[in-house]
């Protein structure tokens, strides 16, 4: 009795499969997408089965990348950076290096003169200031005495500006700090008009006298002037 039932079911399934009509729209879309897909692309054919698009021989040929053409233009060499200084040959950088070199070698009086020239002083004025600094402190930034200290004997030490930390035991550092404070003292605490007048002196000893009288103002006029130092520094500055 079981065999006729099985045959009946199988026959019905075969009849239903044959009676399902193909979907012409889905088939056409599948064919269209298959042509438009890249090689290996996947598209449905409308029957629930995934199809892998196979590239045509012309598509394979066009997919091969073209070899890049070699350039025959020589690359222009990068120009080397210029090492020439300005027209004067004395750039700020070279003067700064000279100041540091003299400080390192202990030639503090010349370093003072060079620093002042770097900051706009004439050679005579710079040498005159260096002369008075020698009379005040021997050019030693660590000099201390009579309640003051430093290159020009700031009294008290805390009056040095803009940086009052002028004596730390680091000679090179204190020298640079005090040089900046010296510029500030001259132009701000004494006055730029007197700096201009100081720079009008063409003789280094006369400039030293002027600096002593109007800037340092010692109890004994010109007692801090050392003429030999003024002349020596002036000579070394090219005066």
Secondary structure, DSSP 8 states (H G I E B T S, - for coil): -HHHHHHHHHHHHHHHHHHS---HHHHHHHHHHHHHS-TT-EEE-SSS-EEE----HHHHHHHS----------------------TTS--HHHHHHHHHHHHHTT-HHHHHHHHHHHTT--HHHHHHHHHHHHHHHTT-TT-EETTEETTTTEESGGG--S-----SS-HHHHHHHHHHHHHHIIIIIIIHHHHHHHHT--SHHHHHHHHIIIII--SSTTTT--HHHHHHHHHHTT-
